[in-house]
Structure formats: structure tokens, C-alpha cells
Amino acid sequence: MGVLEFKTKPIVEDIGANLKMNNRGFLRIFQEAANIASTKIGFGITQTEATHFTWVILYWRLEILKRPVYEDELRVKTWATFSKKIYSIRNFELYVGDELVARADSKWTLVDIESHKVLKIPDDMMEKYGVIEDRVFPDDLKEKFVMPEEYDNSFEYKIMKRDLDANHHVNNLSYLSIASEVVPNDVIDNATTLNIVFKKEITYNDTIECYYKDNTVYIYNSENDTFHGAVIIK
């Protein structure tokens, strides 16, 4: 496959209070691009019953150069690189015309849907995706965090059905929506970088706490002492 390229436009839910694309809108488009790429070669979300595996995301990393508006025609480019047959890094670029307005990458691992074990990525799968070594960011995102002893703001939330994805876990974009409740509006509206790191899945009826400190939201479940992930917005 190599590089997948297609055109799209923002939808209403992608537009924020400033009438420009919100943070979730960028990731929604890139998430769709990732599934389109996998579906084209038989490994998409609707094909898991046949393949018996699914892709599980480990992080998102987004850099915003300029925020599109509702009428903009967008051009999306995405491609995969692979690391030691264990991880796939999916790269993204977003253009308005010929202008690069955002770039991102995401890290994924292949998981058996029955045993829930991490699988090695087969050679023939990598060949179908196309092995491209170029990356939008040269290094992997840091994935280690320490819960702060003090924090600036906090928010408790009980997971609802609307937050879930096809795997019955909280959708990766819902982490951003929930975490944004404790982030100041000016930080959200003017963000130029956004990172989401996923550590442990969250399920229906779980009650989580979000703690905000130094542009980072720590997502924690005190009932079972589980750190679920972190969202960094700057």
C-alpha cells in the first residue's frame, strides 16, 4: 500500500467555540484514516471476526500548525512504519491545499481478540501495509508518568455507554474529551501539541479521577489502584 492519501472536510462536531477545528477533530480524522488504511488490505475494525486480531493503540502525538475551518477541503496522508515486529507507528499529515496544517503519529500493537495476548506482526502483513521508514517524528513518545502529589484541578467521572468503542472499552478519543474537563479553556483552544498515552483500558461503569498538573491530566481509578493513562495539552 505505502502512503494512503485522500480528501475530506471537517464535520460540525470537529468545530470548536472559536469556529476552528478542535483538538478532537484532528484525531477523529486521523483515526478514520488509520482504519481506512487497514480496511483496504483486510485488517480493519470490521474484519476482526475473520482475522481474530485487532490493533490496540498505545499513544497519540499531535502537532497543530494551523487550525482549519469548516469549509476547508483537507488532504490526509498516512503511512505505517514498524518496530521489531511488535509495534506499528502510523504517521499522519494534514494539508489545506499545499499547506501542512498538522502532523501526528500513533503507536499500535497487534492483539489476539480471544486470548488478549500481544502478537508479533507477521512479515506478510508488513508487506501489505508497505514498509516506509520515514516518520513525522524521529523518536517514540515518552510513555512513563508519575502521579503528582499535588494538583491544580480534578474531576470524577463515571463511564457511560456513549464513551465505548467496538471492543467495549472507552474509545481512545473519549480519553481526550473526559480529560479536557479539567484543562483551562484557553489551553484547550490554543493548544499546539497534544499527546495521549494509554496504559490500561477503561470499561463501562468504571469511576475514574482526572488530576491536572502542569499541562498534564493523569487518569486514575482509585477503586482498583489503576493508572489508565495521561493526556498532555500545551
The 8 nearest C-alpha neighbors of each residue, nearest first, counted from 0:
[[1, 128, 129, 127, 2, 3, 40, 126],
 [0, 2, 129, 78, 128, 3, 131, 130],
 [3, 1, 78, 77, 0, 4, 76, 79],
 [4, 2, 77, 76, 78, 1, 36, 5],
 [5, 3, 76, 75, 2, 77, 74, 6],
 [4, 6, 75, 74, 7, 3, 76, 73],
 [7, 5, 74, 73, 75, 72, 4, 8],
 [6, 8, 73, 72, 74, 5, 9, 75],
 [9, 7, 72, 73, 71, 10, 70, 6],
 [10, 8, 69, 13, 11, 7, 71, 70],
 [9, 11, 13, 12, 8, 69, 14, 24],
 [10, 12, 13, 14, 9, 69, 15, 20],
 [11, 13, 14, 10, 24, 15, 9, 21],
 [14, 12, 24, 11, 20, 10, 21, 9],
 [15, 13, 20, 19, 21, 12, 18, 11],
 [16, 14, 21, 18, 17, 19, 20, 13],
 [15, 17, 18, 14, 19, 188, 21, 20],
 [16, 18, 15, 19, 188, 14, 20, 21],
 [19, 17, 15, 16, 14, 68, 20, 69],
 [20, 18, 68, 14, 17, 15, 66, 67],
 [19, 21, 14, 13, 66, 67, 15, 68],
 [20, 22, 15, 24, 14, 23, 13, 19],
 [23, 21, 24, 25, 20, 26, 187, 193],
 [22, 24, 26, 25, 21, 27, 13, 172],
 [25, 23, 13, 27, 21, 22, 26, 20],
 [24, 26, 28, 23, 27, 22, 29, 21],
 [25, 27, 29, 23, 28, 24, 30, 22],
 [28, 26, 24, 30, 29, 25, 23, 31],
 [29, 27, 31, 26, 25, 30, 32, 24],
 [28, 30, 32, 26, 31, 27, 33, 25],
 [31, 29, 27, 33, 32, 28, 26, 34],
 [30, 32, 28, 34, 29, 33, 35, 27],
 [31, 33, 29, 35, 30, 34, 36, 28],
 [34, 32, 30, 36, 31, 35, 29, 37],
 [33, 35, 37, 31, 36, 32, 43, 38],
 [36, 34, 32, 38, 37, 33, 31, 39],
 [35, 37, 33, 34, 39, 38, 32, 3],
 [38, 36, 43, 42, 34, 39, 35, 40],
 [37, 39, 43, 41, 35, 42, 40, 36],
 [38, 40, 36, 37, 41, 35, 43, 42],
 [41, 39, 38, 37, 42, 127, 36, 128],
 [42, 40, 38, 39, 43, 37, 46, 50],
 [41, 43, 37, 38, 40, 46, 44, 47],
 [44, 42, 38, 37, 46, 45, 34, 41],
 [43, 45, 46, 47, 34, 42, 53, 38],
 [46, 44, 43, 47, 48, 38, 42, 49],
 [45, 47, 43, 44, 49, 48, 42, 50],
 [46, 48, 50, 51, 49, 52, 45, 44],
 [49, 47, 51, 46, 50, 45, 52, 112],
 [48, 50, 47, 46, 51, 52, 45, 42],
 [49, 51, 47, 52, 48, 46, 42, 53],
 [52, 50, 47, 48, 112, 49, 111, 53],
 [53, 51, 111, 112, 110, 50, 47, 109],
 [52, 54, 110, 109, 47, 112, 55, 111],
 [53, 55, 109, 108, 107, 110, 56, 52],
 [56, 54, 108, 107, 109, 53, 57, 110],
 [55, 57, 107, 58, 106, 108, 54, 105],
 [58, 56, 197, 106, 107, 196, 55, 198],
 [59, 57, 196, 106, 195, 105, 197, 56],
 [58, 60, 105, 195, 194, 104, 61, 196],
 [59, 61, 194, 103, 104, 193, 105, 195],
 [62, 60, 103, 193, 192, 102, 194, 63],
 [61, 63, 192, 102, 101, 191, 103, 64],
 [64, 62, 101, 191, 65, 192, 100, 61],
 [63, 65, 100, 101, 62, 191, 66, 99],
 [66, 64, 100, 63, 67, 101, 99, 191],
 [65, 67, 20, 19, 68, 100, 64, 63],
 [68, 66, 20, 19, 71, 65, 69, 95],
 [69, 67, 19, 71, 70, 20, 18, 66],
 [68, 70, 9, 71, 14, 67, 10, 19],
 [69, 71, 68, 72, 8, 9, 67, 10],
 [72, 70, 68, 69, 73, 67, 8, 95],
 [73, 71, 8, 7, 95, 70, 74, 6],
 [74, 72, 95, 7, 8, 6, 94, 71],
 [73, 75, 6, 94, 93, 5, 95, 7],
 [76, 74, 93, 5, 4, 92, 6, 73],
 [77, 75, 4, 92, 91, 3, 93, 2],
 [78, 76, 91, 3, 90, 2, 92, 4],
 [77, 79, 2, 90, 89, 1, 3, 91],
 [80, 78, 89, 88, 90, 131, 87, 81],
 [79, 81, 88, 131, 132, 87, 130, 89],
 [80, 82, 87, 86, 88, 84, 83, 79],
 [81, 83, 86, 84, 85, 87, 80, 88],
 [82, 84, 85, 81, 86, 119, 120, 87],
 [85, 83, 120, 119, 82, 86, 81, 121],
 [86, 84, 119, 83, 120, 82, 108, 87],
 [87, 85, 108, 82, 107, 81, 84, 88],
 [86, 88, 81, 107, 106, 80, 82, 89],
 [87, 89, 106, 80, 105, 79, 81, 107],
 [90, 88, 79, 105, 104, 78, 87, 80],
 [89, 91, 104, 78, 77, 103, 79, 135],
 [92, 90, 77, 103, 102, 76, 104, 93],
 [91, 93, 102, 76, 75, 101, 77, 103],
 [94, 92, 75, 101, 100, 74, 99, 102],
 [93, 95, 99, 74, 98, 100, 73, 96],
 [96, 94, 73, 98, 97, 72, 74, 99],
 [95, 97, 98, 94, 73, 74, 72, 99],
 [96, 98, 95, 94, 99, 74, 100, 93],
 [97, 99, 94, 95, 96, 100, 93, 65],
 [98, 100, 94, 93, 101, 97, 95, 92],
 [99, 101, 65, 64, 94, 93, 98, 63],
 [102, 100, 63, 93, 64, 62, 99, 92],
 [101, 103, 92, 62, 91, 61, 93, 63],
 [104, 102, 61, 91, 60, 90, 62, 92],
 [103, 105, 90, 60, 89, 91, 59, 88],
 [104, 106, 59, 89, 58, 88, 60, 107],
 [105, 107, 88, 57, 58, 87, 56, 89],
 [108, 106, 56, 87, 55, 57, 86, 54],
 [107, 109, 86, 55, 54, 85, 87, 110],
 [108, 110, 54, 118, 117, 53, 55, 52],
 [111, 109, 117, 52, 53, 116, 118, 115],
 [110, 112, 52, 115, 116, 113, 114, 51],
 [113, 111, 52, 115, 51, 114, 110, 53],
 [112, 114, 111, 115, 51, 52, 116, 110],
 [113, 115, 116, 111, 112, 110, 117, 52],
 [116, 114, 111, 112, 113, 110, 117, 52],
 [117, 115, 114, 111, 110, 118, 112, 113],
 [116, 118, 110, 109, 111, 115, 108, 119],
 [119, 117, 109, 110, 120, 116, 111, 85],
 [118, 120, 85, 84, 121, 117, 109, 86],
 [119, 121, 84, 85, 118, 122, 109, 124],
 [122, 120, 124, 123, 119, 125, 84, 118],
 [121, 123, 125, 124, 126, 120, 84, 127],
 [124, 122, 126, 125, 121, 127, 120, 128],
 [125, 123, 127, 121, 126, 122, 128, 120],
 [124, 126, 128, 122, 127, 123, 129, 130],
 [125, 127, 129, 123, 124, 128, 122, 130],
 [128, 126, 124, 129, 125, 0, 123, 40],
 [127, 129, 125, 0, 126, 1, 124, 130],
 [130, 128, 1, 126, 0, 127, 125, 131],
 [129, 131, 80, 125, 126, 132, 128, 79],
 [132, 130, 80, 133, 129, 79, 1, 78],
 [131, 133, 80, 134, 130, 81, 79, 78],
 [134, 132, 131, 135, 80, 137, 90, 136],
 [135, 133, 136, 137, 90, 132, 80, 104],
 [134, 136, 90, 137, 103, 102, 133, 104],
 [137, 135, 134, 138, 104, 139, 103, 90],
 [136, 138, 134, 135, 139, 133, 140, 132],
 [139, 137, 136, 140, 134, 141, 135, 104],
 [138, 140, 141, 137, 136, 106, 142, 88],
 [141, 139, 142, 138, 60, 58, 194, 59],
 [140, 142, 143, 139, 144, 196, 138, 58],
 [141, 143, 140, 196, 144, 58, 197, 198],
 [144, 142, 141, 145, 196, 140, 229, 198],
 [143, 145, 146, 142, 229, 217, 228, 141],
 [146, 144, 147, 143, 217, 148, 226, 229],
 [145, 147, 144, 148, 217, 226, 210, 149],
 [148, 146, 149, 145, 150, 212, 210, 217],
 [147, 149, 146, 150, 145, 212, 210, 151],
 [150, 148, 147, 151, 212, 146, 210, 211],
 [149, 151, 212, 211, 152, 210, 147, 148],
 [152, 150, 212, 211, 153, 149, 210, 213],
 [151, 153, 211, 150, 181, 210, 154, 212],
 [154, 152, 210, 209, 181, 211, 208, 155],
 [153, 155, 209, 208, 181, 156, 210, 180],
 [156, 154, 208, 207, 209, 153, 206, 157],
 [155, 157, 207, 206, 158, 208, 154, 177],
 [156, 158, 206, 205, 204, 207, 159, 155],
 [159, 157, 204, 203, 205, 206, 156, 162],
 [160, 158, 161, 162, 203, 204, 157, 163],
 [159, 161, 162, 163, 203, 158, 204, 167],
 [162, 160, 159, 163, 158, 164, 169, 173],
 [161, 163, 169, 160, 159, 173, 170, 158],
 [164, 162, 169, 168, 170, 167, 160, 161],
 [163, 165, 170, 167, 166, 168, 169, 162],
 [164, 166, 167, 163, 168, 44, 170, 169],
 [165, 167, 164, 168, 163, 169, 170, 112],
 [168, 166, 164, 163, 165, 202, 169, 203],
 [169, 167, 202, 163, 166, 201, 164, 170],
 [168, 170, 163, 162, 201, 202, 164, 171],
 [171, 169, 164, 173, 163, 172, 162, 168],
 [170, 172, 173, 174, 169, 175, 56, 197],
 [173, 171, 174, 175, 170, 176, 23, 26],
 [172, 174, 176, 170, 175, 171, 162, 177],
 [175, 173, 172, 177, 171, 176, 178, 170],
 [174, 176, 178, 173, 172, 177, 179, 230],
 [177, 175, 173, 179, 174, 178, 172, 180],
 [176, 178, 174, 179, 175, 180, 173, 156],
 [177, 179, 175, 180, 176, 174, 216, 181],
 [178, 180, 182, 176, 181, 177, 175, 187],
 [179, 181, 178, 182, 177, 154, 176, 183],
 [182, 180, 179, 152, 153, 178, 211, 154],
 [181, 183, 179, 180, 184, 187, 186, 211],
 [184, 182, 186, 185, 187, 181, 179, 180],
 [185, 183, 187, 186, 188, 182, 189, 179],
 [184, 186, 188, 187, 183, 189, 190, 182],
 [185, 187, 184, 189, 183, 188, 190, 233],
 [188, 186, 184, 190, 185, 189, 183, 182],
 [187, 189, 185, 186, 190, 184, 21, 17],
 [190, 188, 186, 187, 185, 191, 233, 184],
 [191, 189, 233, 187, 186, 192, 188, 232],
 [190, 192, 63, 62, 233, 189, 64, 193],
 [193, 191, 62, 233, 61, 190, 232, 63],
 [192, 194, 232, 61, 231, 60, 233, 62],
 [193, 195, 60, 231, 59, 230, 61, 196],
 [194, 196, 230, 59, 58, 229, 231, 197],
 [195, 197, 58, 229, 228, 57, 142, 230],
 [198, 196, 228, 57, 58, 199, 227, 195],
 [197, 199, 228, 227, 196, 226, 200, 57],
 [200, 198, 227, 197, 201, 226, 228, 225],
 [199, 201, 168, 227, 202, 198, 169, 197],
 [202, 200, 169, 168, 199, 205, 227, 203],
 [203, 201, 168, 205, 169, 204, 200, 167],
 [202, 204, 158, 205, 159, 160, 168, 201],
 [205, 203, 158, 157, 206, 159, 202, 160],
 [206, 204, 158, 203, 157, 202, 207, 201],
 [207, 205, 157, 156, 158, 204, 220, 208],
 [206, 208, 220, 156, 219, 155, 205, 157],
 [207, 209, 155, 219, 154, 218, 220, 156],
 [208, 210, 218, 154, 153, 217, 216, 178],
 [211, 209, 153, 217, 216, 152, 150, 208],
 [212, 210, 216, 152, 215, 151, 150, 153],
 [211, 213, 150, 215, 151, 214, 216, 210],
 [214, 212, 215, 211, 151, 150, 216, 231],
 [215, 213, 232, 231, 212, 233, 216, 211],
 [216, 214, 231, 212, 213, 211, 230, 217],
 [215, 217, 211, 230, 210, 229, 209, 178],
 [216, 218, 229, 210, 209, 228, 219, 215],
 [219, 217, 209, 228, 227, 229, 208, 226],
 [218, 220, 226, 208, 207, 227, 225, 221],
 [221, 219, 207, 225, 222, 224, 223, 208],
 [220, 222, 224, 223, 219, 225, 207, 208],
 [223, 221, 220, 224, 206, 225, 207, 205],
 [222, 224, 221, 225, 220, 219, 226, 205],
 [223, 225, 221, 220, 222, 226, 219, 227],
 [226, 224, 220, 223, 219, 227, 221, 199],
 [225, 227, 219, 228, 218, 220, 198, 224],
 [228, 226, 199, 198, 218, 219, 225, 197],
 [229, 227, 197, 198, 196, 218, 226, 217],
 [228, 230, 217, 196, 216, 195, 218, 231],
 [229, 231, 195, 216, 215, 194, 196, 232],
 [232, 230, 215, 194, 193, 214, 216, 195],
 [231, 233, 193, 214, 192, 190, 215, 230],
 [232, 190, 192, 191, 214, 186, 193, 231]]
